[in-house]
Amino acid sequence: MTLNAPSRTQSATPEPAATLLPAPAERLRILDLLRFIAVAAVMMYHFTGVPTTVSWGRQARQVFPELASAAYFGQYGYELFFMISGFVILMAAHGRGVGEFAISRIARLYPAYWFAVSLALVLYLVTGVKSGTTGDLGVVRSYLPNMTMLQAGVGVPHIEIVYWALWVTLHFYVLVALLVWSGRLTYARCVVFMGGWLLLSVFALEGDMRFLDMALIATWSPYFVAGMAFYLIYRYGPNPVPWLIVFFCYGLGVHFTLKRIKPPLDWPGVDEKAVPLLLAAFFLVMALVATRRLRWPNGRLLTALGALTYPLYLVHETVSRPLINSLFPYYSRWAVLAVAIATSIAAAYLIHKLVEGPAQKLLRRRLKTALAQISAGGGRGPDPNR
């Protein structure tokens, strides 16, 4: 899952002034807020809306019948999050070579993830409480494959179910890296890439081509492509082609999302009406951002919320599950829920401050040095960090 990517336009070579809108003077903090809202919705769904019994001993939706109906729709936070990822990752790719892009993504994703996976293992060994997703293989046996973030590709279950979104995100990063590797990111090249990705995704599904379906993350592609189209609208101004792509993405996205939700995670009779409206709201919000009509709120607090988004997504179930198991039903369900939320946010803050920040700087510096050596043909080459 992306998260907290750069929100300033960058360009290695000046582009024609007639087609390029002025670069934003400051960070698009509204995207930080939208990211946090998406992850908070997913968190509340996991805490109060899921039909599983792992944390509360009975279905969370039965523990919180007052919240269950609203929390149910938190599972669709992924659709908004992937749209935002399409927007900010295309923005982050501008002006970067494939090596620089890869370094930025590795340094962004892995430090907090490595910590989260290790924390899940430690808490399991100490408390014996686990997510139940690893089945017969077990948490310990699944640990090392999970540390690679490639576990789904080799048939190893996720230690935490939320890690599935990172596997989807990795696919997206590889596709964008191929776009960056192919040459300078021009408007035309991006449009061709987006249209081709969307069409190939449909063809892969039509022809039941499993490899192409997986490589293109076909049923999730409309959301990433829509986000990229919104970025082009934001950067270059209105144009019928990106808007047409957005329209296609909405139509396909609604279909894929409705098809993806199956019992017991569905709401028969409601999904068919509510999901198109909810997704339309997501697309509308992103359209307002893309056309620069939604720039408020814009305070620094939103940047802080954006920084918490990724670690909060990674650990909210990991840190809350043992707490809920030990506190409920001995204490009020509302008090336990408040403790779970507060603990999750506090853990995310500590991970961001103590792990993400220092580790990202160190890893980025080491990877830049490694890239310089590779580019120099194995020699040491100049130190890019000086």
C-alpha atoms as one frame of an Amber mdcrd trajectory, in Angstrom:
protein
   0.000   0.000   0.000   1.827   3.969  -1.215   1.864   6.110   0.688   3.296
   9.533   1.450   4.909   9.911  -1.998   6.336  13.282  -3.020   3.723  15.817
  -4.017   5.807  18.305  -6.001   6.218  18.199  -9.721   9.747  17.561 -10.902
  11.125  17.756 -14.396  14.634  17.026 -15.603  14.085  19.006 -18.821  11.834
  22.051 -19.199   8.564  21.282 -20.961   6.734  23.612 -23.327   5.253  26.464
 -21.309   2.158  26.472 -23.504   1.128  23.001 -22.333   2.431  22.954 -18.784
   0.616  24.499 -15.860   2.768  26.112 -13.154   4.163  23.611 -10.688   2.384
  23.698  -7.318   4.133  26.020  -4.879   3.539  23.684  -1.972   2.648  20.130
  -1.119  -0.796  18.859  -2.080  -1.799  18.279   1.513  -5.349  17.433   0.529
  -3.971  14.132  -0.801  -2.420  13.441   2.606  -5.854  13.906   4.163  -7.541
  11.677   1.593  -4.928   8.972   2.143  -5.459   9.085   5.881  -9.242   8.945
   5.467  -8.919   5.884   3.213  -6.710   4.016   5.683  -8.801   5.105   8.685
 -11.883   3.729   6.912 -10.121   0.396   6.345  -9.030   0.340   9.998 -12.567
   0.964  11.264 -13.850  -1.749   8.959 -11.378  -4.194  10.460 -12.230  -3.129
  14.008 -16.020  -2.910  13.787 -17.322  -4.145  10.437 -15.759  -7.484   9.519
 -17.538 -10.814   9.964 -14.424 -12.509  11.394 -14.056 -13.576  15.039 -10.244
 -13.388  15.404 -10.034 -10.239  17.542 -13.304  -9.950  19.471 -14.152 -13.630
  19.840 -17.281 -13.048  17.761 -17.982 -11.102  14.616 -16.888  -7.493  14.962
 -20.077  -6.354  13.212 -22.072  -8.089  15.948 -20.040  -6.413  18.693 -20.727
  -2.978  17.180 -24.122  -3.163  15.469 -24.385   0.649  15.754 -21.266   1.119
  13.595 -21.373  -1.969  11.414 -23.452  -0.504   8.590 -21.180   2.531   8.139
 -17.953   0.598   8.866 -18.899  -1.932   6.185 -18.065   0.594   3.471 -14.567
   1.057   4.882 -13.451  -1.929   2.834 -13.747   0.286  -0.255 -11.030   2.578
   1.036  -8.608   0.577  -1.117 -10.202   1.904  -4.297  -9.602   5.497  -3.197
  -6.130   4.692  -1.971  -5.068   3.108  -5.260  -6.406   6.116  -7.166  -4.327
   8.433  -5.002  -1.322   6.170  -5.601  -1.742   6.508  -9.355  -1.740  10.296
  -8.986   1.256  10.684  -6.661   3.453   7.959  -8.137   3.239   9.430 -11.634
   4.087  12.762 -10.027   7.055  11.184  -8.224   8.318   9.561 -11.439   8.699
  12.863 -13.316  12.330  13.852 -13.748  13.701  10.548 -12.438  15.522   7.714
 -14.103  14.468   4.151 -13.443  17.230   3.692 -10.863  16.218   6.784  -8.928
  12.580   5.762  -9.082  13.368   2.260  -7.802  15.444   3.669  -4.938  12.670
   6.049  -3.908  10.095   3.244  -3.837  12.294   0.694  -2.042  13.284   3.232
   0.591   9.657   4.236   1.015   8.126   0.780   1.306  10.550  -1.548   3.019
  11.799  -0.048   6.335   8.367   0.260   7.953   7.280  -3.024   6.371  10.288
  -4.956   7.707   9.561  -3.595  11.164   5.852  -4.433  10.906   6.488  -8.044
   9.847   9.046  -8.508  12.622   6.667  -6.962  15.147   3.946  -9.398  14.068
   6.316 -12.315  14.657   7.440 -11.047  18.076   3.892 -10.383  19.288   2.836
 -13.837  18.138   5.741 -15.495  19.985   5.020 -13.488  23.148   1.213 -13.608
  23.206   0.328 -16.569  21.005  -2.269 -14.371  19.265  -2.138 -14.374  15.458
  -4.222 -13.295  12.506  -5.085 -16.818  11.427  -4.078 -16.153   7.830  -0.967
 -18.357   7.752  -2.809 -21.668   8.131  -0.741 -24.827   8.419   2.474 -23.071
   7.393   2.431 -20.949  10.545   3.755 -17.500  11.410   7.380 -18.540  11.986
   7.667 -20.457   8.724   6.028 -17.593   6.833   8.271 -14.910   8.332  11.245
 -14.859   5.948   9.189 -15.035   2.736   7.013 -12.225   4.113  10.103 -10.093
   4.712  10.678 -10.030   0.950   7.150  -8.665   0.281   7.037 -11.239  -2.528
   5.324 -13.981  -0.507   2.100 -13.991  -2.515   4.047 -14.725  -5.681   5.502
 -17.937  -4.239   2.357 -19.180  -2.532   3.232 -18.182   1.034   0.345 -16.646
   3.004   0.517 -13.120   4.390   1.246 -12.936   8.111  -1.229 -10.060   8.161
  -4.005  -9.992   5.599  -3.441  -6.265   4.942  -0.140  -7.071   3.213  -2.052
  -8.109   0.089  -2.345  -4.461  -0.954   1.447  -4.119  -0.970   1.696  -6.956
  -3.476  -0.741  -5.103  -5.726   1.228  -1.882  -5.237   4.492  -3.608  -6.176
   2.943  -4.648  -9.489   2.025  -1.017 -10.112   5.542   0.179  -9.294   7.052
  -2.316 -11.730   4.757  -1.102 -14.498   5.628   2.540 -13.802   9.331   1.627
 -13.682   8.969   0.135 -17.175   7.331   3.371 -18.303  10.210   5.409 -16.845
  12.788   3.032 -18.348  11.236   3.379 -21.799  12.102   7.067 -22.032  11.242
  10.557 -20.881   7.759  10.898 -19.386   5.966  13.010 -21.949   2.243  13.650
 -21.956   1.755  11.478 -25.047   3.819   8.600 -23.653   1.805   8.598 -20.434
  -1.520   8.629 -22.296  -0.462   5.725 -24.514   0.759   3.793 -21.477  -2.485
   4.325 -19.561  -4.745   3.479 -22.479  -2.666   0.434 -23.367  -2.622  -0.814
 -19.780  -6.397  -0.528 -19.512  -7.063  -2.269 -22.843  -4.541  -5.051 -22.213
  -6.138  -5.645 -18.821  -9.511  -6.171 -20.494  -7.971  -8.426 -23.154  -6.197
 -10.464 -20.466  -9.490 -11.072 -18.692 -11.331 -11.784 -21.934  -8.749 -14.329
 -23.036  -8.297 -15.821 -19.561  -4.550 -15.091 -19.795  -3.549 -15.670 -16.190
   0.014 -14.377 -16.462  -1.023 -11.137 -18.157  -3.908 -10.732 -15.731  -1.521
 -10.974 -12.764   1.208  -8.831 -14.327  -1.244  -6.049 -15.129  -3.279  -6.375
 -11.894  -6.188  -6.248 -14.325  -9.089  -5.809 -11.909  -7.302  -3.053  -9.992
  -5.852  -1.250 -13.017  -8.818   1.151 -13.458  -8.056   2.842 -10.155  -4.337
   3.301 -10.769  -4.971   4.464 -14.341  -7.666   6.895 -13.167  -5.243   8.373
 -10.657  -2.622   8.819 -13.369  -5.197  10.466 -15.641  -6.169  12.855 -12.856
  -2.509  13.768 -12.432  -2.200  14.604 -16.133  -5.284  16.806 -15.847  -3.763
  18.475 -12.791  -0.398  19.049 -14.474  -1.449  19.927 -18.023  -5.005  21.153
 -17.677  -8.296  19.813 -19.071  -8.173  17.587 -22.136 -10.914  15.265 -23.419
  -8.620  12.222 -23.662  -7.678  11.913 -19.957 -11.303  12.602 -19.036 -12.419
   9.827 -21.381  -9.932   7.479 -19.736 -11.349   8.465 -16.324 -14.862   7.641
 -17.576 -13.761   4.199 -18.771 -11.963   3.596 -15.476 -15.091   4.402 -13.499
 -17.243   2.041 -15.540 -14.761  -0.822 -15.327 -13.897  -0.097 -11.711 -17.500
  -0.345 -10.549 -17.885  -3.671 -12.329 -14.667  -5.122 -10.915 -15.402  -3.944
  -7.378 -18.909  -5.417  -7.354 -17.581  -8.668  -8.765 -14.799  -8.813  -6.183
 -17.029  -8.636  -3.103 -18.275 -12.111  -2.198 -19.969 -13.669   0.850 -19.592
 -13.174   3.737 -18.085  -9.746   2.982 -20.972  -8.589   0.798 -24.243  -6.807
   1.541 -26.838  -8.228  -0.869 -29.292  -5.685  -2.193 -27.175  -2.751  -1.019
 -23.837  -3.169  -2.793 -25.379  -2.836  -6.248 -26.782   0.601  -5.382 -24.271
   1.971  -2.878 -20.967   0.989  -4.499 -21.488   2.949  -7.760 -22.442   6.021
  -5.708 -19.516   5.660  -3.316 -17.022   5.201  -6.135 -18.564   8.153  -7.974
 -17.875  10.241  -4.857 -14.232   9.091  -4.885 -13.864  10.007  -8.551 -15.539
  13.361  -7.958 -13.189  14.251  -5.112 -10.162  13.326  -7.213 -11.599  15.366
 -10.115 -11.848  18.387  -7.825  -8.226  17.915  -6.796  -7.124  17.472 -10.422
  -8.895  20.650 -11.541  -7.450  22.561  -8.560 -10.875  23.271  -7.137 -10.206
  21.362  -3.908  -7.186  22.750  -2.081  -8.693  23.124   1.377  -8.002  22.113
   4.065  -4.281  22.690   3.667  -2.687  22.827   7.133   0.562  21.203   8.217
  -1.411  18.757  10.355  -2.456  17.035   7.148   1.182  16.331   6.288   1.558
  14.659   9.679  -1.548  12.570   9.055  -0.177  11.575   5.659   3.074  10.475
   7.274   1.169   8.174   9.648  -0.871   6.542   6.899   1.507   3.779   5.815
   2.641   2.557   9.264  -0.944   2.817  10.531  -2.122   0.584   7.712   0.650
  -1.932   8.371   0.281  -2.380  12.134  -3.263  -1.470  13.190  -4.370  -5.103
  13.316  -1.031  -6.380  14.586  -0.937  -4.183  17.691  -4.681  -4.116  18.404
  -5.412  -7.826  18.220  -3.576  -8.867  21.409  -5.051  -5.880  23.253  -8.602
  -6.674  22.228  -8.128 -10.350  23.067  -6.915  -9.513  26.563  -9.320  -6.649
  27.377 -12.632  -7.747  25.868 -15.185  -8.639  27.282 -13.770  -7.670  30.672
 -14.005  -3.987  29.799 -16.522  -1.958  27.844 -16.424  -2.606  24.108 -16.259
   1.140  23.510 -13.318   1.560  25.862 -11.504  -1.347  24.216 -12.175   0.117
  20.767 -10.804   3.485  21.902  -7.686   1.802  23.283  -7.212  -0.151  20.031
  -7.477   2.997  17.902  -5.227   5.045  20.178  -2.628   2.280  20.352  -2.630
   1.858  16.578  -2.089   5.586  15.994   0.592   5.791  18.687   2.413   2.788
  17.204   2.231   4.353  13.747   3.700   7.602  15.082   6.578   5.819  16.824
   7.337   3.727  13.747   7.368   6.834  11.570   9.639   8.772  13.923  11.973
   6.041  15.127  12.054   3.610  12.202  10.881   5.120   8.936  12.699   8.439
   9.087  16.205   7.212  10.051  15.984   3.957   8.064  14.787   5.634   4.889
  17.659   8.116   4.933  20.213   5.369   5.520  18.750   2.998   2.938  18.385
   5.724   0.313  22.000   6.791   0.817  23.310   3.221   0.577  21.214   2.442
  -2.492  22.385   5.611  -4.263  25.986   4.581  -3.643  25.228   1.092  -4.933
  23.533   2.506  -8.037  26.528   4.745  -8.740  28.852   1.739  -8.524  26.651
  -0.293 -10.858  26.482   2.612 -13.321  30.263   2.916 -13.177  30.610  -0.700
 -14.305  31.617  -2.038 -10.922  34.041   0.718  -9.993  33.438   2.968  -7.042
  32.481   6.025  -9.081  31.580   9.367  -7.511  29.678   9.379  -4.232  26.166
  10.632  -5.126  25.460  11.473  -1.495  28.033  14.246  -1.349
